[in-house]
Amino acid sequence: MKNNALIVILILLIFFVISFLTNILGPIIPDIITSFQLSIGLAGFLPFAFFVAYGVMSIPSGILVEKYREKPVLLVAFFLAFAGALLFALIPGFSVALLSLFLIGLGMAMLQVVINPLLRVAGGEAQFAFNSVLAQLFFGAASFLSPQLYSYLVSRVHSGSNTGLLAVFDQLVPENLKWVSLYWVFAVTALLMVVIIYFVRFPKVELKDDERIDTEKAFKDLLGNKTVLLFFCGIFAYVGTEQGIANWTSQFLQTYHGVDPATTGASVIAYFWGLLTIGCLLGLLLLKIFDSRRVLMLFAAGAIVSLLTGLFGPVDAAIYAFPMAGFFASVMWSIIVSLALNSVPHHHGTFSGILCTGIAGGAVVPLIVGGLAELVGLRFAMLFLLLTLGYIFSIGVWARPLVNNATVKSLKELFA
């Protein structure tokens, strides 16, 4: 099929928007806690509401794509995100926030299922690996920029003598809830995506066997396989770790070091996502040289050291250590997924759907940390992440893939 540059650009934009809407929750949690006078335990339900949607919607989304095709699913996904963001922008409150985040999470889960097969067809199979890495760079760029936008809006809305868009936000957003202006941005962004997608003509996507989801025999076969369950737990642990750090770091820095969450706290989270993206590029190089299991163990150990430094070091060390945890987390998703798919000989599409439901770890782990924080304080509650990181480290020990990642034996091969 001929390459379709417009569709590739649209998919890269979708990756950007997914990240833009998804990874802002961590920086704004301290504001939500203050604005709605929440306990840390209750605040843990915010990421839960968002990421539990992945557990609910990942496999049904695959079935919807096969039945209705890509464009209708994309339109519904962004409309759900628009509805969720607009609902909270109009009626800011804790209970509304939970419903809003769940609706946005449903939309993001649907998008994740659609875009990779669409990228393969639109960009061509020969360019799929390159385009996938490029998509991750767009994803990382949005993760870095959205906390910066949050800092900008919080510092400028209701600052006096605003003009243009900021003056509009002054009218729309209560003075004590400046951060809600972000959700107006999210609503407009999602609505624009609905309009853009409506007018774009999509190529026909023929799903490969390893992209299809079979909810009958294949599903039962895989759920009876211990290896499948172990790797599901790996994805659960990874996303739980990623979101546990991203969602609670700003609150931790405010609680224990008096750091302003709207400036330094948001910057730390931005660099967490930024270094996670940069680490992906280094990971690509390391995977050409070393066995992926060894790389996974090395980076898991680095993440453990970074987490402990952030939790128990002085503020200057913590500000650098938490972003470094993002750097060390960078290769974990791709390695765990590749080891998983290379450890079973068939039903890869259904297996991928099962793995995607493991994204619900981003719902459960931050909730557990929030609950423990009520009992022992946030510093010791975040030590729970040592369990998830320890499990990720263990994958490098027990994984036995049917096919190992290809490595080079010389620098000449590396750059050939």
N, C-alpha and C positions, 0 to 999 in steps of 0.2 A: 504494500500500500504506500502511496506517495506520502512523504512527510508533510505534515500540516503545521507550519510554523505558528500560525495564529492560535491553534489549540494548545500547542506546547507553551506558548506565552501565557495563555489563560490558565493552564494547569499550574504553572509557576506562581501566578497571582493567587490561585486558590490555596496553594501551600502557604504563601505569605499570610493570607487572611486567616487561615486556620490557626496559625501560630499567634497572630496578632490578637485573636479573640481568646485563645486558650491560655496563654502563659502570663497573663496580666494579674491573675488571681493572687499570687503570692505577694506582690508589692502592695496591693490594696487591702489585704486582710487586716493590718493594724488599723486602717481607717474604718473598716467595717466594724471591727470590735469596738472602737471608740464611738462611732456614730450611733450604733444601735445598742450600746452598753451590753455587749455579749461577754460571756465567759470564753476562755480559750477552748473549752470542751465543745460549746455550741458552735464556735467558729469552725471547728473541724468538720461540721456538716456541710460547709460551703464547697470545698473540693469534693466531698462525697457526692453531693447532688450533681455535680458536673460529670465526674468520671464514672459514676455508676451507670450513666447513660450509655457508655461504651459497652459495658457488660450486657445491657439490655438490647442494644441495637446492632452490634457488629454483625452477627450471623443473619438476622432478619434483613439487614441492608443488602447482603450478598444475594439473597433470594429476590428482593425487590429489583435489583439491577438486572437480573436475568429475566424477570417478568416484564418490567416496564422500560428497560434500557437506561442509559446514563443520564441523558438530559433531564427527564422528569425527576429523577432522584436528586440531582444537583439542585434543581429549582426548589424542591420541597425542603432540602437540607438548609439552604440559605434563607428560605422563608421562615423556617423554625428558628434559626439564629436571629433573624430580624425581629420576630415576634417576642422572643425571649428578652433581647436587649431593650426593645421599646417598652415592654411591660415594666421592666425595672426602672427605666429612665422616667416613666410617667408616675409610677407608684413605688418609690424607694422604701424598702422595709425588709426585715430579715426573712419573713415567710415568703414574700414575693421574690426575694433574691434566690431562695432555694428552687422555686419553680422556674425562674428565669434561667438559672444555670443548668437545670436539667434539660430545658428546651434547647439551649445552645449546645449542650453536650450531645443531645440526640442528632442535631444537625452536623456537628463535627464528626461523629461516628459514621454517619452516612457518607460524608465526603471522603473519609479515609479509605472506605471500601471501593469507591468509584475511581479515584484518581490514578492509582498505579497502573491498572490495566489500560486505562485511557491514555496514559503517558507512553506506554509501550507501543500502542498502535499509532498514535499521532506522531510521535517522534521517530518511530522506526525501531525495530528490535536491535539493530546494530548500535544505535545511540542510546539505548535504554539505560545502561549503567552510568554513562556520562550525565544524562538528563536527570537521573535519580539523585546523583551527588549534587547537581546544580539545584534541584528542588530542595534538598536539605539545607543548602546555603541560603536560599530564600526563606525557608522556615526559620533558620537561625537568625537571619537579619531582622525578621519581624519580632522575634523573641527579645532581641536586643533593643529595638526601637520602641516597643509598646511601653516599657517602664519609663523611658525617657519622655514619651508623650504624656504619661501620667504626671510626672514631675512638673512638666511645663504647664499643664492645665491647672493643677492644684496651686501653682505659684501665681498664675495669671488671672484665673476666673475670680470675679469680685475683687479685683485689685484696684479698681477705680479708673475712670476715664478710658474704658475699653471701647474699641471700635470693631466693626466687622463681625466675624464669627464669634469672637470672645464676648462681644456685647450681646449676641444672641444667647450664649451660654449663661450670661448674667441674668437673663430673663427666665430661662428654662430651669436653672439649677438652684436649689436652696443654698444660701450662703454657708450653712454649716455642713453641706454635703457637696463640696466642690468636685470631689472625685467622681460623682455620678455623671459628670459631663463626658466621661469616657464611654458610658453606655449609650449616649446619644451618638457619639462617633461610631460605635459598634453597629448601632441600628442603621445608620445611614450607609455604612460600608456594606453591610449584608444586603440591604435593599438595592444598592448599586450592582452588586454581584447578581442578584436576581434578574435585573434588567439586562445586564450584559449577556448573561447565559441564555436568556430568552431569545436574543437576536442572533446568537452564534449557531452555525450549523455544525453538528458533530459527526465525526466519522463513525461508521459501524464497527463496533468492537466485537470480535469473535473471541470469547474467552478460551484460553488454553485449558487443558484438563487440570493443570496444577493451579488454576485460578477459580475453578468452579467449587461451589459449596454443595455437598450432598448431606442432607440432614437425616438420611435413613441409614443404610448399611455402613457407609464410610464413617459416619458420626459414631455409631455404636462400636465399630472396630477400633477407632482411635481412642475413645474413652476407656476402652478395656486395656489400653497399652500404657504400662507404667512410665515409659519414656516420654510419652505425650504429656502426661500429667506433671512430670518433673519439669519439663520445659515450660508448660503453662505457668507453673509456680515461679519459674525464672523470669518470665515477662511480668508477672504480677509483682515480683520483688523489685525488678528494675524500675517500673513506672512508679511504684510506691516510694522507692528511694528518691527518684528524680523529683517527684511532687512533694515528698516529705521535706526535702531540703528547700526547694523553691518556695513552698507555701509558708514555711515557718521561720525562715532565716531572718526576714525583715522584722518580724515580731520578736524574735530572739535578740536581735541587735538593739531594738528599742528597749526591751525589758532589762537586759543585763548591762548594756553599755550606753543607754540614753541616746542612741543614734536616731536621727530624724528619718522616719520611714518614707517620707515624701521626697527626700533628696538622696542622702547617702544609702539608705535602705533600698530604694528603688535602683540606684546605680549598682549596688552589689548584685542584685538579682539580674540586672541587665548584663553584667559581665559574667554571671553564672551561665546564662544562655549563650552569650557570645563565645566564651571559652569552650562550651560544649560543641559549638559549631566548628571552631578552629581545630578542636581535638579530633573531629571526624576526619579532617584532611590528613593529620598525622597518622591516624589509625589506618587509613588506606595504605600509607607507605609501610607501616609496621606489618600489616597483614600480607604484604608481598615478601617479607623477610622471615617472619616467625609464624609458628603454628598459632592459630587463633585462640586456642585454649590457654596458651602461655600469655598472650597479650591480655586476655580477659582477666587472668589471675593478677597480672602486674597492675592493671588499671584499677581493679577492685581493691587491691592493697593500698594503692595511692589514694583512692577515695576515702578509705577508712582513716588513713593518717590525716588527710585534709579535714575530714569531719571532726575528728578528735581535737585537732588544732583550733578549728573554729569554735568549738564548744568550750574549751578550757583555756585557750590562749588569751592574751590581752586583746583589746579592741583592734589595734593595728594589725595584729596577726589574723584575727577573725575576718576582717574586711577583705583580706587576700585569700584566706583559706577556703571560705565558702565558694567563691568563684572557681578555685582550683578543683573543688569537688565536682563541679560541672565539667571541667576539662577531663577528669578521669572517668566520668560517666559517659563520655562521648561515644565510645566504641561499644558499649555494653549491648544496646538494643540490636544493632546490626549483627554482632557476633552471636548473641543468643538465638536470634531468629535463624541465622544461617546454620548454626549447629543443630538447631531443632529440625529444620527442613532436610538437612543432610543426614539425619538420624533415622528417618523413616523412608521406605522405598516408594510409597504411593500416597494417594489422597492428600496431596499438598494443599489444594484449595481449601478443603474442609479443615485441615490442620491449621492453615493460616487464619481461618475464621475463629477457631478455638483459641489460638494465640492472641488474637486481637481482643477477645473477651478478657484476657489477662490485664488489659489496660485498666480494668476496674481496680487494680491495685492502687492506682492513683486516687481512688475513692476511699479505700479501706485504711491504708497506712497513715495518711494524714489525720484521719479520724481517730485512729488508735493513739497517735502522738498527742492529739488534742485532749483525749480522755485521760491519758497518763499525766499530762501536764497539770491537770486539776489535782492530781494526787501527789506528785513528786516535783513539780515545777518543769518548765519547758526544757531546761538544759538536760536534765536526766531523762526526760521523756524522749528527747531526740536520740538518745542512745539506742532506742529501739531500732533505729536505722542500721545499727551494727549487725543485727540479725539478718536484715534483707541483703546487706552488702556481703555478709558472710556466706549467705546462700549463693549469691552470684559468684563469689570466689570458688565455691565448691563445684560449680558447673564445670570449671576448667579441670577439675580433678576427675569427675566421674563421666563426663561426656565421651561417648564413643561413636563419632560420626561415621557413616558408611563411606563418605568422601571427605578428605581433609582439604583445607584451603591450599591453593597452589602457591608455592613459594619459589624464590629464585636462589641460585647458588652463587651469583656474582653480581657486582655492580653493573657489569655490561648487560646482563639479562634484565636488570631492574629498569634500565633506561632504554632498552631496545624497543 
